[in-house]
């Protein structure tokens, strides 16, 4: 029964990861790769050309897949800053012995007031 309640509470937090900037912030270019296994970038663009923020389509260790100008590329995770947005709602909370056992990350005690 508790597992069923927890399963209902988990979808309350939905992350929408986006690339919001190059890292470090002083970087003016962004290297684009054909695949995470590529040793050399297929293209280097100015950060202003990237159309930030970019929605992350897929993840591989150390890389993120994004679409730029209608084409899919991979960027190194160490070279970009990610925004991990979380939204919370005031749905049911699973209780065990009268104590909260599940929560929505980022939702404080006053989030639903």
GROMACS elastic network, one bead per residue, 0.5 to 0.9 nm:
[ bonds ]
;  ai    aj funct       b0    kb
    1     4     6  0.52259   500
    1     5     6  0.65767   500
    1     6     6  0.88168   500
    2     5     6  0.51631   500
    2     6     6  0.62043   500
    2     7     6  0.86245   500
    2    94     6  0.69431   500
    2    95     6  0.79961   500
    2    96     6  0.79732   500
    3     6     6  0.50259   500
    3     7     6  0.61038   500
    3     8     6  0.87084   500
    3    94     6  0.89129   500
    4     7     6  0.50989   500
    4     8     6  0.64700   500
    4     9     6  0.88724   500
    5     8     6  0.51850   500
    5     9     6  0.63858   500
    5    10     6  0.89163   500
    5    92     6  0.79638   500
    5    93     6  0.77540   500
    5    94     6  0.57500   500
    5    95     6  0.87859   500
    6     9     6  0.50259   500
    6    10     6  0.62308   500
    6    93     6  0.79646   500
    6    94     6  0.60665   500
    6   101     6  0.87167   500
    6   102     6  0.69022   500
    7    10     6  0.54945   500
    7    11     6  0.75343   500
    8    11     6  0.64688   500
    8    12     6  0.78600   500
    8    91     6  0.87022   500
    8    92     6  0.79313   500
    8    94     6  0.89855   500
    9    12     6  0.56499   500
    9    13     6  0.82540   500
    9    91     6  0.69198   500
    9    92     6  0.64941   500
    9    93     6  0.66177   500
    9    94     6  0.73939   500
    9   102     6  0.73100   500
    9   103     6  0.77232   500
    9   104     6  0.79065   500
   10    13     6  0.63334   500
   10    14     6  0.86949   500
   10   102     6  0.82817   500
   10   103     6  0.82956   500
   10   104     6  0.75883   500
   11    14     6  0.64299   500
   12    87     6  0.75111   500
   12    88     6  0.58010   500
   12    89     6  0.58679   500
   12    90     6  0.80704   500
   12    91     6  0.71286   500
   12   103     6  0.89800   500
   12   104     6  0.66060   500
   13    86     6  0.59790   500
   13    87     6  0.56012   500
   13    88     6  0.54158   500
   13    89     6  0.76348   500
   13   104     6  0.58158   500
   13   105     6  0.69356   500
   13   106     6  0.88934   500
   14    85     6  0.78656   500
   14    86     6  0.56187   500
   14    87     6  0.59599   500
   14    88     6  0.77235   500
   15    84     6  0.60300   500
   15    85     6  0.53466   500
   15    87     6  0.72022   500
   16    55     6  0.78344   500
   16    56     6  0.82332   500
   16    83     6  0.80226   500
   16    84     6  0.60147   500
   16    85     6  0.54550   500
   16    86     6  0.70133   500
   17    54     6  0.87648   500
   17    55     6  0.65238   500
   17    56     6  0.59741   500
   17    57     6  0.88861   500
   17    82     6  0.66444   500
   17    83     6  0.56944   500
   17    85     6  0.63998   500
   17    86     6  0.89908   500
   18    52     6  0.86331   500
   18    53     6  0.60767   500
   18    54     6  0.53845   500
   18    56     6  0.54703   500
   18    81     6  0.84564   500
   18    82     6  0.56001   500
   18    83     6  0.52874   500
   18    84     6  0.67044   500
   18    85     6  0.82298   500
   19    22     6  0.80822   500
   19    52     6  0.68791   500
   19    53     6  0.53748   500
   19    54     6  0.50162   500
   19    55     6  0.64909   500
   19    56     6  0.68690   500
   19    64     6  0.87900   500
   19    66     6  0.86577   500
   19    80     6  0.64867   500
   19    81     6  0.57728   500
   19    83     6  0.62978   500
   19    84     6  0.89755   500
   20    52     6  0.56828   500
   20    54     6  0.67063   500
   20    80     6  0.74953   500
   20    81     6  0.57960   500
   20    82     6  0.58500   500
   20    83     6  0.63369   500
   21    24     6  0.84318   500
   21    25     6  0.68782   500
   21    47     6  0.78204   500
   21    52     6  0.69204   500
   21    53     6  0.73116   500
   21    79     6  0.87981   500
   21    80     6  0.57354   500
   21    81     6  0.51320   500
   21    82     6  0.74233   500
   22    25     6  0.56322   500
   22    26     6  0.77959   500
   22    27     6  0.60836   500
   22    28     6  0.76276   500
   22    29     6  0.77441   500
   22    30     6  0.69739   500
   22    47     6  0.70007   500
   22    79     6  0.58260   500
   22    81     6  0.58590   500
   23    26     6  0.72762   500
   23    27     6  0.63314   500
   23    78     6  0.71007   500
   23    81     6  0.58033   500
   24    27     6  0.55984   500
   24    79     6  0.70105   500
   24    80     6  0.75726   500
   24    81     6  0.82531   500
   25    28     6  0.81283   500
   25    80     6  0.87448   500
   25    81     6  0.86180   500
   27    30     6  0.78460   500
   27    47     6  0.78910   500
   27    79     6  0.86625   500
   28    45     6  0.85572   500
   28    46     6  0.57625   500
   28    47     6  0.55443   500
   28    48     6  0.79633   500
   29    44     6  0.65149   500
   29    45     6  0.54720   500
   29    47     6  0.50807   500
   29    48     6  0.83565   500
   30    43     6  0.85319   500
   30    44     6  0.56314   500
   30    45     6  0.54093   500
   30    46     6  0.61615   500
   30    47     6  0.58353   500
   30    50     6  0.79752   500
   30    75     6  0.76824   500
   30    79     6  0.76331   500
   30    80     6  0.83800   500
   31    40     6  0.88014   500
   31    41     6  0.56694   500
   31    42     6  0.77543   500
   31    43     6  0.61181   500
   31    45     6  0.66039   500
   31    46     6  0.89317   500
   31    74     6  0.85401   500
   31    75     6  0.64486   500
   31    76     6  0.78042   500
   31    79     6  0.85154   500
   32    35     6  0.89288   500
   32    40     6  0.88272   500
   32    41     6  0.52737   500
   32    42     6  0.59721   500
   32    43     6  0.52077   500
   32    44     6  0.58840   500
   32    45     6  0.76724   500
   32    73     6  0.57343   500
   32    74     6  0.57022   500
   32    75     6  0.53792   500
   32    76     6  0.81594   500
   33    36     6  0.68785   500
   33    37     6  0.85595   500
   33    38     6  0.63144   500
   33    39     6  0.82815   500
   33    40     6  0.70070   500
   33    42     6  0.52602   500
   33    43     6  0.69310   500
   33    44     6  0.88578   500
   33    73     6  0.55696   500
   33    75     6  0.61815   500
   33    76     6  0.83451   500
   34    37     6  0.82647   500
   34    38     6  0.64686   500
   34    40     6  0.89405   500
   34    41     6  0.72833   500
   34    42     6  0.62380   500
   34    43     6  0.88127   500
   34    72     6  0.77938   500
   34    73     6  0.55373   500
   34    74     6  0.61835   500
   35    38     6  0.53736   500
   35    39     6  0.89986   500
   35    63     6  0.87871   500
   35    65     6  0.84877   500
   35    73     6  0.70712   500
   35    74     6  0.58641   500
   35    75     6  0.88078   500
   36    39     6  0.83664   500
   36    60     6  0.69654   500
   36    61     6  0.81284   500
   36    62     6  0.78828   500
   36    63     6  0.60542   500
   36    64     6  0.82346   500
   36    65     6  0.86067   500
   36    74     6  0.62875   500
   36    75     6  0.79592   500
   36    76     6  0.81009   500
   38    41     6  0.70689   500
   38    42     6  0.85074   500
   40    43     6  0.88226   500
   41    44     6  0.68792   500
   41    75     6  0.88946   500
   42    73     6  0.89053   500
   45    48     6  0.82003   500
   45    49     6  0.64490   500
   45    50     6  0.71176   500
   46    49     6  0.53212   500
   46    50     6  0.69021   500
   47    50     6  0.52980   500
   47    51     6  0.78029   500
   47    52     6  0.78930   500
   48    51     6  0.65453   500
   48    52     6  0.76428   500
   49    52     6  0.82381   500
   49    68     6  0.87544   500
   50    53     6  0.81608   500
   50    54     6  0.77990   500
   50    68     6  0.63106   500
   50    69     6  0.81540   500
   51    54     6  0.67810   500
   51    68     6  0.73826   500
   51    69     6  0.85407   500
   52    55     6  0.86678   500
   53    83     6  0.89929   500
   54    66     6  0.64589   500
   54    67     6  0.73541   500
   54    68     6  0.79833   500
   55    65     6  0.86407   500
   55    66     6  0.63220   500
   55    67     6  0.77081   500
   56    59     6  0.74934   500
   56    64     6  0.62586   500
   56    65     6  0.58317   500
   56    66     6  0.52842   500
   56    67     6  0.81850   500
   57    64     6  0.74026   500
   57    65     6  0.53926   500
   57    66     6  0.56230   500
   57    67     6  0.77617   500
   57    72     6  0.89951   500
   58    63     6  0.86279   500
   58    64     6  0.59598   500
   58    65     6  0.50196   500
   58    66     6  0.74912   500
   59    62     6  0.79571   500
   59    63     6  0.60184   500
   59    65     6  0.61920   500
   59    74     6  0.89506   500
   60    63     6  0.51758   500
   60    64     6  0.63603   500
   60    65     6  0.80980   500
   61    64     6  0.82894   500
   61    77     6  0.84092   500
   62    75     6  0.85193   500
   62    76     6  0.58645   500
   62    77     6  0.50692   500
   62    78     6  0.70900   500
   63    74     6  0.61710   500
   63    75     6  0.54868   500
   63    78     6  0.81827   500
   64    73     6  0.83395   500
   64    74     6  0.54260   500
   64    75     6  0.54123   500
   64    76     6  0.65509   500
   64    77     6  0.62486   500
   65    72     6  0.67810   500
   65    73     6  0.56724   500
   65    75     6  0.65022   500
   66    71     6  0.82546   500
   66    72     6  0.56998   500
   66    73     6  0.55333   500
   66    74     6  0.61593   500
   66    75     6  0.75536   500
   67    70     6  0.58048   500
   67    71     6  0.52671   500
   67    73     6  0.61274   500
   67    74     6  0.85762   500
   68    71     6  0.54228   500
   68    72     6  0.64331   500
   68    73     6  0.71372   500
   69    72     6  0.84617   500
   75    78     6  0.86893   500
   75    79     6  0.74642   500
   75    80     6  0.77738   500
   76    79     6  0.54620   500
   76    80     6  0.70342   500
   77    80     6  0.56157   500
   77    81     6  0.77496   500
   77    82     6  0.84527   500
   78    81     6  0.79391   500
   86   104     6  0.88566   500
   86   105     6  0.74263   500
   86   106     6  0.71052   500
   87   104     6  0.84318   500
   87   105     6  0.84969   500
   87   106     6  0.78798   500
   87   107     6  0.82800   500
   88    91     6  0.87121   500
   88   104     6  0.60410   500
   88   105     6  0.75370   500
   88   106     6  0.73080   500
   88   107     6  0.60917   500
   88   111     6  0.82228   500
   88   112     6  0.88099   500
   89   104     6  0.78307   500
   89   107     6  0.81671   500
   89   111     6  0.85038   500
   89   112     6  0.73932   500
   90    93     6  0.83455   500
   90   104     6  0.87551   500
   90   107     6  0.88791   500
   90   111     6  0.81641   500
   90   112     6  0.58795   500
   93   100     6  0.67610   500
   93   101     6  0.76141   500
   93   102     6  0.61444   500
   93   103     6  0.69459   500
   94    99     6  0.86696   500
   94   100     6  0.62839   500
   94   101     6  0.58754   500
   94   102     6  0.56860   500
   94   103     6  0.83437   500
   95    98     6  0.56884   500
   95    99     6  0.56304   500
   95   101     6  0.57343   500
   95   102     6  0.76296   500
   96    99     6  0.55879   500
   96   100     6  0.66852   500
   96   101     6  0.64873   500
   97   100     6  0.84748   500
  100   103     6  0.75600   500
  103   106     6  0.87857   500
  103   107     6  0.75929   500
  104   107     6  0.55871   500
  104   108     6  0.85090   500
  105   108     6  0.82796   500
  106   111     6  0.86428   500
  107   110     6  0.77415   500
  107   111     6  0.53890   500
  107   112     6  0.79859   500
  108   111     6  0.51774   500
  108   112     6  0.82270   500
  109   112     6  0.73940   500
  109   113     6  0.84488   500
  110   113     6  0.54447   500
